[in-house]
Amino acid sequence: MDQDEDTQEVLSDVHVHMTHTVITHTYSDTTNTVAVSRFYLKDKTLNEKGNNVNRLQSAHIEVDDDGDLDVTRKPSEDVVAITIEHALQTKLEDVGKQVWQGCLLLADFIIHNQSDFSNATILDLGAGVGLTSIIAGMFARKVFLTDVGAAILNMAEKNVALNQHLFPHGSSVCVRHLDWQQANPFTPTEDGHSNDTSIYQFKETDQPDLLDVTIMLAAEVIYDLDLTESFFRTILNLMSTSPKTLYISLEKRIVFTTHDLDVASPAYEHFCDCLDELVKRSDDQCAFEYSCIPCDFPQFFNYNRTKELELWKIVSRHGKTDK
Ligand SMILES: C[S@@+](CC[C@H](N)C(=O)[O-])C[C@H]1O[C@@H](n2cnc3c(N)ncnc32)[C@H](O)[C@@H]1O
């Protein structure tokens, strides 16, 4: 994440590797200029786990005379195209409108381990414009793509629609508002967000699927100490109710701090403390464990998989547990 000191704008490194087309959209009464990136995935990757490694390539987007996206469903027999609308550079509060490297790392992991995600019900937290949810949706029965605020949820909804043809028959990706800073994230908000996000609130009919969630995803949600606290409170609540596995990707960002007068990674260190705190919350009924997953699985997307990119797994086990 590069931060421009003057404008306080942040820029994801992912965009350096992507060819994109810029288009202008109007949502309700707001005009939005977005970039569109398209990735191609060989069909073989979907069926022959890791044996036939084909990189997803970012490629040129076709726009017709009216400026609408030309969604070429299948450019050739054995290629799948994934189309993502996103912002190129944003203020910190809008980082979810960009695509982040950890999102691509988690997507690689899902593609390589697709049988583990097959037919699952999945909850994606802080999903942003939705690439990870869309990849999960290619294998899962149901994905809840969640984030906060109408602007980002509208972009996610658009991306789900652009990639609808990739989801197996009978499965779906639903866009929902889920705010970690809300005591009960599944009830409608009572703050200023409520009107904007009303169409994305969880519904009564979501309840059976929410009870079925066994896998949770979170890509690049560790960057702010207070938000990390809220995030961990949310996963404690969600994972305490039934056995679940959470995969969380992050980039260990090293910064110079005036407090230490040295380089440090405060967000990462705080994340590690939160992991230890979570394990301490284990009791007779629910035990938490965590581990770091080696990132030696094949790379399907085009990005720079540095050693700072990490993937973690948190598991909640239920029933009589040994503390
Ligand atoms: C760095 S972005 C990552 C987006 C996406 N997962 C990716 O990797 O491309 C962090 C995401 O966390 C979301 N977020 C921030 N605060 C949140 C909150 N209180 N509740 C839910 N999501 C939140 C942001 O809106 C944003 O989409």
The ligand as an SDF file (V2000), in Angstrom:
LIG
                    3D

 27 29  0  0  0  0  0  0  0  0999 V2000
   -7.8880   -3.1630    2.2930 C   0  0  0  0  0  0  0  0  0  0  0  0
   -9.5780   -3.4330    1.9640 S   0  0  0  0  0  0  0  0  0  0  0  0
   -9.6100   -5.1300    1.4320 C   0  0  0  0  0  0  0  0  0  0  0  0
  -10.6870   -5.3990    0.4100 C   0  0  0  0  0  0  0  0  0  0  0  0
  -10.6580   -6.7770   -0.2220 C   0  0  0  0  0  0  0  0  0  0  0  0
  -10.8610   -7.8140    0.7570 N   0  0  0  0  0  0  0  0  0  0  0  0
   -9.3490   -6.9900   -0.9480 C   0  0  0  0  0  0  0  0  0  0  0  0
   -8.4660   -7.6610   -0.3940 O   0  0  0  0  0  0  0  0  0  0  0  0
   -9.1930   -6.5070   -2.0700 O   0  0  0  0  0  0  0  0  0  0  0  0
  -10.3130   -3.5610    3.6180 C   0  0  0  0  0  0  0  0  0  0  0  0
  -11.8110   -3.8030    3.6100 C   0  0  0  0  0  0  0  0  0  0  0  0
  -12.3260   -3.8150    4.9570 O   0  0  0  0  0  0  0  0  0  0  0  0
  -13.5790   -3.1330    4.9330 C   0  0  0  0  0  0  0  0  0  0  0  0
  -13.9530   -2.6140    6.2700 N   0  0  0  0  0  0  0  0  0  0  0  0
  -13.3920   -1.5710    6.9200 C   0  0  0  0  0  0  0  0  0  0  0  0
  -14.0570   -1.3550    8.0710 N   0  0  0  0  0  0  0  0  0  0  0  0
  -15.0480   -2.2700    8.1490 C   0  0  0  0  0  0  0  0  0  0  0  0
  -16.0700   -2.5440    9.1020 C   0  0  0  0  0  0  0  0  0  0  0  0
  -16.2150   -1.8100   10.2060 N   0  0  0  0  0  0  0  0  0  0  0  0
  -16.9170   -3.5660    8.8600 N   0  0  0  0  0  0  0  0  0  0  0  0
  -16.7770   -4.3070    7.7350 C   0  0  0  0  0  0  0  0  0  0  0  0
  -15.8460   -4.0930    6.7860 N   0  0  0  0  0  0  0  0  0  0  0  0
  -14.9820   -3.0740    6.9890 C   0  0  0  0  0  0  0  0  0  0  0  0
  -13.3310   -2.0000    3.9600 C   0  0  0  0  0  0  0  0  0  0  0  0
  -14.5350   -1.4080    3.4960 O   0  0  0  0  0  0  0  0  0  0  0  0
  -12.5550   -2.7150    2.8740 C   0  0  0  0  0  0  0  0  0  0  0  0
  -13.3800   -3.2850    1.9080 O   0  0  0  0  0  0  0  0  0  0  0  0
  1  2  1  0
  2  3  1  0
  2 10  1  0
  3  4  1  0
  4  5  1  0
  5  6  1  0
  5  7  1  0
  7  8  2  0
  7  9  1  0
 10 11  1  0
 11 12  1  0
 11 26  1  0
 12 13  1  0
 13 14  1  0
 13 24  1  0
 14 15  1  0
 14 23  1  0
 15 16  2  0
 16 17  1  0
 17 18  1  0
 17 23  2  0
 18 19  1  0
 18 20  2  0
 20 21  1  0
 21 22  2  0
 22 23  1  0
 24 25  1  0
 24 26  1  0
 26 27  1  0
M  CHG  2   2   1   9  -1
M  END
$$$$
